[in-house]
Amino acid sequence: MFSIIIPLYNKREFIKQSIQSVLDQSYIYFECIIVDDGSTDDSLSLVKEFNDDRLKILSKINGGVSSARNLGIQIAKYNYIAFLDADDYWSPNYLELMTMLINKYPNNGLYFSSHYIVYPKGNVIVKSSPELAAENQSSVFNLFQYFKTYRVCGWTLHTSCCIVDKNIVIEAGGFDERISFYEDYDLFSRIALYTDFVYLNDPLTYYNCDLPADERLTGTRPQISKHWINYIHSGLLSQSKDINVKYLIHNFAVFLLRRYRESEKQIDEVNRISKLINDRFLTLRFMILKYSPVWFLIFLTKRRTNVTNY
């Protein structure tokens, strides 16, 4: 049995498709918890048009996506929790194939598949990790060793394509409600302190890029206080003695901080966090990123956008 959690805030254009993709699943043993986080449009009324006993609707004062997911986790009846964002959707066989994956690799804490990225103009690409598994194959891996080996910052993993063990999520502290940007990577990295991850190289979910990344939440890149970069050097990760964990913290911090350096609007906070990054753990690539002038970072970002459109 799965507890599916959908946080909802002003997604009237997408929420019906999201819920319908849940109800269309070939695997039918689930509850679906929609947590309305104080929507101001008619998203909630659209949800109420569905008539299915497996749907449960909660309403709360707006507190952000992390608080909405945490509320869903608290009331979830089942041990396996599947996250789905209100603007994303699943293939009809997602839960069925993920059930098979869990049965094949029991006693792990997080399972995920590759996924499709859907762009506003209708372009669709596959986001996968072939270094972990060939197409339609699966693997078990340690997240921190994976990062050190491949230095991949744009993980295939995101909330709408993963299923987690509720007990491990709670032990890891749940979503940090102070964070509204990269809050999923924050939680995933803390979960990785307790368990290996299981990956299925089969695109089964659809990640909807309805807005550019910088505008997805607030219309502008959020304050550093709301970003994982502000907390990556504290908490459970920073307490670990594992060299691979330290490697992720410091190299990933360089990656996350580079976009704030480009704008220079929060330069004092950027400088504060930069001082926490230990060069001893940086690879040459991230060392160059850390000390490159701003004009060079902007050039790299534009070049990457033009080449990959992602």
LINJO-V461293 format. One record per helix or strand of 3 or more residues. SS is the DSSP state (a for helix, b for strand). FROM is the first residue (numbers start at 1). LEN is the number of residues. Records with the same first field share a line. If there is no record, write none. Layout:
SS=FROM-LEN / FROM-LEN
This chain:
b=2-7 / 30-7 / 55-5 / 80-4 / 110-10 / 124-4 / 138-4 / 162-4 / 197-13
a=15-9 / 43-5 / 65-11 / 94-11 / 143-8 / 159-3 / 166-7 / 183-9 / 213-3 / 224-3 / 228-3 / 236-4 / 243-21 / 267-8 / 279-3 / 284-8 / 294-15
